[in-house]
């Protein structure tokens, strides 16, 4: 095994650079979370769309809304909910879509 020795000052500068890189990566990862890629559970989607769980199940069965199964739980992307709104011509304001995305971010944490 080879040992490399560096001065304390150089080591501190190197560690400071690594800390800045880490902060940059974590800050940008938080900022670039695309709301379209967030996943929502059935309760959140039903509450937002103001539909029953059975109606949501029917949408899934008929291929109206895309979903993913993880374990025994069903999740829906914000993008698939937006597509459903567009296809069914359901009107929701921009504020409520942002609220839906925010709920998805809270679930991800």
MODELLER restraints for C-alpha pairs under 7 A, 6 or more apart:
rsr = mdl.restraints
at = mdl.atoms
rsr.add(forms.Gaussian(group=physical.xy_distance, feature=features.Distance(at['CA:35:A'], at['CA:78:A']), mean=6.78, stdev=0.5))
rsr.add(forms.Gaussian(group=physical.xy_distance, feature=features.Distance(at['CA:35:A'], at['CA:101:A']), mean=5.37, stdev=0.5))
rsr.add(forms.Gaussian(group=physical.xy_distance, feature=features.Distance(at['CA:36:A'], at['CA:77:A']), mean=6.74, stdev=0.5))
rsr.add(forms.Gaussian(group=physical.xy_distance, feature=features.Distance(at['CA:36:A'], at['CA:78:A']), mean=5.00, stdev=0.5))
rsr.add(forms.Gaussian(group=physical.xy_distance, feature=features.Distance(at['CA:36:A'], at['CA:79:A']), mean=4.81, stdev=0.5))
rsr.add(forms.Gaussian(group=physical.xy_distance, feature=features.Distance(at['CA:37:A'], at['CA:77:A']), mean=6.06, stdev=0.5))
rsr.add(forms.Gaussian(group=physical.xy_distance, feature=features.Distance(at['CA:37:A'], at['CA:78:A']), mean=6.47, stdev=0.5))
rsr.add(forms.Gaussian(group=physical.xy_distance, feature=features.Distance(at['CA:37:A'], at['CA:79:A']), mean=6.81, stdev=0.5))
rsr.add(forms.Gaussian(group=physical.xy_distance, feature=features.Distance(at['CA:38:A'], at['CA:77:A']), mean=5.56, stdev=0.5))
rsr.add(forms.Gaussian(group=physical.xy_distance, feature=features.Distance(at['CA:38:A'], at['CA:78:A']), mean=5.88, stdev=0.5))
rsr.add(forms.Gaussian(group=physical.xy_distance, feature=features.Distance(at['CA:38:A'], at['CA:104:A']), mean=5.61, stdev=0.5))
rsr.add(forms.Gaussian(group=physical.xy_distance, feature=features.Distance(at['CA:38:A'], at['CA:105:A']), mean=6.62, stdev=0.5))
rsr.add(forms.Gaussian(group=physical.xy_distance, feature=features.Distance(at['CA:39:A'], at['CA:75:A']), mean=5.86, stdev=0.5))
rsr.add(forms.Gaussian(group=physical.xy_distance, feature=features.Distance(at['CA:39:A'], at['CA:76:A']), mean=5.35, stdev=0.5))
rsr.add(forms.Gaussian(group=physical.xy_distance, feature=features.Distance(at['CA:39:A'], at['CA:77:A']), mean=4.41, stdev=0.5))
rsr.add(forms.Gaussian(group=physical.xy_distance, feature=features.Distance(at['CA:39:A'], at['CA:78:A']), mean=6.36, stdev=0.5))
rsr.add(forms.Gaussian(group=physical.xy_distance, feature=features.Distance(at['CA:39:A'], at['CA:104:A']), mean=5.85, stdev=0.5))
rsr.add(forms.Gaussian(group=physical.xy_distance, feature=features.Distance(at['CA:40:A'], at['CA:75:A']), mean=5.35, stdev=0.5))
rsr.add(forms.Gaussian(group=physical.xy_distance, feature=features.Distance(at['CA:40:A'], at['CA:76:A']), mean=5.13, stdev=0.5))
rsr.add(forms.Gaussian(group=physical.xy_distance, feature=features.Distance(at['CA:40:A'], at['CA:77:A']), mean=6.07, stdev=0.5))
rsr.add(forms.Gaussian(group=physical.xy_distance, feature=features.Distance(at['CA:40:A'], at['CA:104:A']), mean=5.40, stdev=0.5))
rsr.add(forms.Gaussian(group=physical.xy_distance, feature=features.Distance(at['CA:41:A'], at['CA:74:A']), mean=6.35, stdev=0.5))
rsr.add(forms.Gaussian(group=physical.xy_distance, feature=features.Distance(at['CA:41:A'], at['CA:75:A']), mean=4.77, stdev=0.5))
rsr.add(forms.Gaussian(group=physical.xy_distance, feature=features.Distance(at['CA:41:A'], at['CA:76:A']), mean=6.37, stdev=0.5))
rsr.add(forms.Gaussian(group=physical.xy_distance, feature=features.Distance(at['CA:42:A'], at['CA:74:A']), mean=6.63, stdev=0.5))
rsr.add(forms.Gaussian(group=physical.xy_distance, feature=features.Distance(at['CA:42:A'], at['CA:75:A']), mean=6.48, stdev=0.5))
rsr.add(forms.Gaussian(group=physical.xy_distance, feature=features.Distance(at['CA:46:A'], at['CA:52:A']), mean=6.00, stdev=0.5))
rsr.add(forms.Gaussian(group=physical.xy_distance, feature=features.Distance(at['CA:46:A'], at['CA:53:A']), mean=6.31, stdev=0.5))
rsr.add(forms.Gaussian(group=physical.xy_distance, feature=features.Distance(at['CA:59:A'], at['CA:65:A']), mean=5.79, stdev=0.5))
rsr.add(forms.Gaussian(group=physical.xy_distance, feature=features.Distance(at['CA:60:A'], at['CA:66:A']), mean=6.81, stdev=0.5))
rsr.add(forms.Gaussian(group=physical.xy_distance, feature=features.Distance(at['CA:64:A'], at['CA:84:A']), mean=6.86, stdev=0.5))
rsr.add(forms.Gaussian(group=physical.xy_distance, feature=features.Distance(at['CA:65:A'], at['CA:80:A']), mean=6.02, stdev=0.5))
rsr.add(forms.Gaussian(group=physical.xy_distance, feature=features.Distance(at['CA:65:A'], at['CA:84:A']), mean=6.13, stdev=0.5))
rsr.add(forms.Gaussian(group=physical.xy_distance, feature=features.Distance(at['CA:66:A'], at['CA:76:A']), mean=6.64, stdev=0.5))
rsr.add(forms.Gaussian(group=physical.xy_distance, feature=features.Distance(at['CA:66:A'], at['CA:80:A']), mean=5.69, stdev=0.5))
rsr.add(forms.Gaussian(group=physical.xy_distance, feature=features.Distance(at['CA:67:A'], at['CA:74:A']), mean=6.68, stdev=0.5))
rsr.add(forms.Gaussian(group=physical.xy_distance, feature=features.Distance(at['CA:67:A'], at['CA:75:A']), mean=5.66, stdev=0.5))
rsr.add(forms.Gaussian(group=physical.xy_distance, feature=features.Distance(at['CA:67:A'], at['CA:76:A']), mean=4.72, stdev=0.5))
rsr.add(forms.Gaussian(group=physical.xy_distance, feature=features.Distance(at['CA:68:A'], at['CA:74:A']), mean=5.75, stdev=0.5))
rsr.add(forms.Gaussian(group=physical.xy_distance, feature=features.Distance(at['CA:68:A'], at['CA:75:A']), mean=5.29, stdev=0.5))
rsr.add(forms.Gaussian(group=physical.xy_distance, feature=features.Distance(at['CA:68:A'], at['CA:76:A']), mean=6.46, stdev=0.5))
rsr.add(forms.Gaussian(group=physical.xy_distance, feature=features.Distance(at['CA:69:A'], at['CA:75:A']), mean=6.30, stdev=0.5))
rsr.add(forms.Gaussian(group=physical.xy_distance, feature=features.Distance(at['CA:78:A'], at['CA:101:A']), mean=6.73, stdev=0.5))
rsr.add(forms.Gaussian(group=physical.xy_distance, feature=features.Distance(at['CA:85:A'], at['CA:91:A']), mean=6.97, stdev=0.5))
